[in-house]
Every structure is written in structure tokens, then in C-alpha cells.
Amino acid sequence: MRYHSTRGNDEAGVPVSEAIWRGLADDGGLYVPDSVPEMRTTDFEGCGTMQTVAARLLAPFFAGDAIEADLAQICDEALDFPMPVVPLPGSPAPAVLELFHGPTCAFKDVGARFLAGCLIRLHRRSGRDTTILVATSGDTGGAVAAAFHNKPGFRVVVLYPRGLVSPRQAHQLACWGGNVRTYEVSGTFDDCQRMVKSAFSDPELSSLLGLNSANSINLGRLLPQMSYYASAALEWNRRGEPAPGFIIPTGNLGNAFACALVRAMGLPIGPMALATNANRPVPDFLETGVWRPRPSVPTLASAMDVGDPSNMERLQWLFPDIDCLRSALTSVSVSDDEIRTAIRTGGDRWRQLWCPHTAAAVHVWESMDLASRRRPWIVVATAHPGKFDTVVEPLAGEAVPVPDALARLLARPASARPLEPDPDAFRRELESLSNEPC
Ligand SMILES: *Cc1c(COP(=O)(O)O)cnc(C)c1O
């Protein structure tokens, strides 16, 4: 299998490990595969765990690649935490796919750990030291830092906007030490992203430090996210139940694209509903047919504050015209008030505490008509509510339990270096890093 830019300027294409190493195609497009491999439920006989489902599902995407032989082991290591589908009480009621039992308590652990597994193996072959730059709106930076912490040959540099992530997220971004350096930028997420892009556009700096990005357009993060959709769909199928629909909290459209790709491969997945917050380019596009990205606005579901979702290019590759896209999925914009109500009522109604992102998806289910609610739905829970205690506790009126993984990180000392939102200042910081060994 070879991979091409969504902008279509590279006929020969590249193998998957090169697409993962590069992140973005030279023409600024996103990598997509030659074709969508077809698979049936019978192809998964004997796959009893998330890891074995993932290895089987991803095999065609790694066919002929340099790290094909390592795929099963990468899946084994990266997907080694539980991702249960939990039924909610009552009828009708959705089930919840809990993706927050990894080391940093958000689904970003799946992609970050798989990406690390790939890059570590590629590093063994090339021997090139690598510096991973991540601009984060909260969850990605911690997941990437955790995945690469103290891995020889790698450094991680995290940039996050001061005051725009939750206090526990901030702690989780800055508690690593060792080969991880964290900057607290007095600006917005867009500033952080601009600083990272500017560093990449400097070829001298880029080769001095072996710059690499771990942002959500990287195929190494996207591909493994297909595994939990496939695994849940297979579980439903084995029980003889109709194909479940998924309600997905959506920002940069990575998680949603992963689901769409699994369904396009032929796995039994029903309708997809994308829950967005007040940043609404996706629901507006479905309604009007006009793609109008905008600067992002801050909301309670901050990890979804994306005004120009980059994976839209991949979604349009999969669904080339608006009617295809409209028949494939729906999207609903959820306000902060609706998120608050879903969190406030979650305890009585469902015996659950929701993180603000998951709460947006729960709201989408709760606002469906009865006929729609009667079909099987799985709400995708993208983060543990304990990461957002300052939002959740006052609304739910109870303390949020802290998962062990989070408690371990909160017990570590944290320190972030302050930084102006200035690309040149960031470049000077990076130059000073080159004197430190990986
Ligand atoms: C990143 C994130 C999202 C959005 O996922 P995308 O793949 O960017 O659409 C939703 N919820 C949480 C908790 C996140 O960290």
C-alpha cells in the first residue's frame, strides 16, 4: 500500500512509514492510502483482544512496508489498556465507549503510543535523533510526552496556551522532566501552532534537531484509532445485534475520520453523528455546502476548539461530494449551556460523570427523537472527567474520583517555562536545546 497527498501532486506516493515519518506531504496535503481495503467480519475470526483486532485491521495499511513485521508488536504495546463498551441503565439508552483508561486519561493515548511505537522502530533503522514538537490545546501534549518520555534518541517539546487548558491538564503537560521540555505560551493555541509551523519552515533548525511533529494529521495517530470502532462493531456483530451507530465528540476530525474509514472498509457500523461545540464549520458545511473555516472560539469542551479542522481534507477525499457526505454522517453543534446541562443531569439520569467533550456527545443522543434513540448507539467518551474537575465538580455537585494514572502524574512536580507568543523567541529556545543530548 502506498500513500498520496490529498492535494494529488505525488503520483508515485510513499510507503506508510515514510508518511508517518514526514507527517505532512510536501505540498501541504494530508496522506491518504491508494485505496480503501475491504474487510469482512469473518476476517477477524480468532481476534479476541483489541490488540489482535488492530493488527488484523491495520495489516493491509502496512503491507510491504519497512515496519510491517513489527505491526503486531506495536499494537500489543500501544493498545495495552482497557477500552470497554459500557451499557447505560434504562431503555432506550446508549452505550459508552470509554477511551480514557490510558496513561493520560484521554483517547489521545491510543494515537500517541502507536505513533511512538512506529517512530522508535524507524529511529532504530536510521539512528537519527529526533525532536518532536507538539502544540497542544490540552490532551495531545500530555499523551505525546508520556509516549516518548525517556525514550533514547527522542526529545519532546510541548507548547500550550497559558490559562486555556484545565489546571490538571497543565500539570500533566509539565510534570515530565528528562527529555521533555514544556513551554507555557502567553497566547492562544493558534499562536502555539504558528510557532511550531515557523520552526518547521526553517530547514537549518529542522535538520539540526531532526524536527518531527506529532499532531493529529499524522497517519501514525489516525490509523490506530480505527481499532476501537472495529472492535466494538465486531462485538455487536458477534452478539447478533444490528450495527451500532457512533456519536463522536469532534474537533480536528481525526477520530471521526477513523470511524468513517472503518465503515468504508465494510465493518458493520451504523450512522455517525459528530458532536461539535460552538465551533461549527462542520455542521454549517453539511447544512449549506459551503466550507467556511473560522478562527476558533473558546468553549468548555476546549479540546474541540478548532475553527479549521485539518482532517476535513481527508473526509472530502473519502466523500468527494456533499451529498455523499450528507448521507454518511450528521453533525450537531452543542452550546456550553447544553454541555453544562448534560454534566449536571448525568448523575441522576445515567449514574455517570461526563467530561465536557463526552457531555456534548451525550447531549446529541438526548436531543434525538425517540425513533432514533431506539436504535443502538455508542457514545464515544474521549476523556476522563477527572481531568476537568474544575468544570465538572461544581455542576455535578460531587467530587470526581481521580484515576490512579492521573494521581501518579499529579504527584510529580511540574514546571513549565514561560514563553512569549513569538516564533523567533521559540527558535532561540530550540537552538539552545541542540546542545543537550537526547
Ligand atoms: C482531541 C480531543 C477531541 C477531538 O478529537 P478530534 O480527533 O480532534 O476530532 C475530543 N475530545 C477530547 C477529550 C480530545 O482530547
The ligand as a Tripos MOL2 file, in Angstrom:
@<TRIPOS>MOLECULE
LIG
   15    15     1     0     0
SMALL
NO_CHARGES

@<TRIPOS>ATOM
      1 C1         -8.7290   15.8400   20.8570 C.3       1 LIG1
      2 C2         -9.9900   15.6300   21.5820 C.ar      1 LIG1
      3 C3        -11.2360   15.6160   20.9110 C.ar      1 LIG1
      4 C4        -11.3550   15.9000   19.4380 C.3       1 LIG1
      5 O1        -10.8360   14.8530   18.6310 O.3       1 LIG1
      6 P1        -10.5210   15.0950   17.0860 P.3       1 LIG1
      7 O2         -9.8910   13.8370   16.6330 O.co2     1 LIG1
      8 O3         -9.5630   16.2580   17.0370 O.co2     1 LIG1
      9 O4        -11.7960   15.4150   16.4050 O.co2     1 LIG1
     10 C5        -12.3730   15.3380   21.6420 C.ar      1 LIG1
     11 N1        -12.3120   15.1250   22.9790 N.ar      1 LIG1
     12 C6        -11.1460   15.1450   23.6530 C.ar      1 LIG1
     13 C7        -11.1600   14.9070   25.1400 C.3       1 LIG1
     14 C8         -9.9450   15.3910   22.9940 C.ar      1 LIG1
     15 O5         -8.7840   15.4180   23.6710 O.3       1 LIG1
@<TRIPOS>BOND
     1     1     2 1
     2     2     3 ar
     3     2    14 ar
     4     3     4 1
     5     3    10 ar
     6     4     5 1
     7     5     6 1
     8     6     7 2
     9     6     8 1
    10     6     9 1
    11    10    11 ar
    12    11    12 ar
    13    12    13 1
    14    12    14 ar
    15    14    15 1
@<TRIPOS>SUBSTRUCTURE
     1 LIG1         1 GROUP 0 **** ****
